[in-house]
């Protein structure tokens, strides 16, 4: 059974930093495309950052240059380092895994709340 457990959210002032963690079980993060999504209040969930199983990364336009996605294969964990946070970064951040060979399935964590005060 695949489980993704996020942690690291909290309240931070604008300009501050947070690091989110996504600990995976039941799957190997280096074998899947993994990502972080952001859902602001009243808005749809949007891609923030993705790291492929090959190690390539891509980012949403609003976070380029500020956020960095990485993974620690030994800990089977994916991270999102968030710097220079802005109030518009406020919302719930979800860890995502796309798992499968021929048929791929989406798995989500429960989310972690990030609140950036101005």
Secondary structure as GFF3:
##gff-version 3
##sequence-region A 1 118
A	DSSP	beta_strand	3	7	.	.	.	ID=ss1
A	DSSP	beta_strand	10	13	.	.	.	ID=ss2
A	DSSP	beta_strand	18	25	.	.	.	ID=ss3
A	DSSP	three_ten_helix	29	31	.	.	.	ID=ss4
A	DSSP	beta_strand	33	39	.	.	.	ID=ss5
A	DSSP	beta_strand	45	51	.	.	.	ID=ss6
A	DSSP	beta_strand	57	59	.	.	.	ID=ss7
A	DSSP	beta_strand	67	72	.	.	.	ID=ss8
A	DSSP	beta_strand	77	82	.	.	.	ID=ss9
A	DSSP	three_ten_helix	87	89	.	.	.	ID=ss10
A	DSSP	beta_strand	91	99	.	.	.	ID=ss11
A	DSSP	beta_strand	105	108	.	.	.	ID=ss12
A	DSSP	beta_strand	112	117	.	.	.	ID=ss13
###
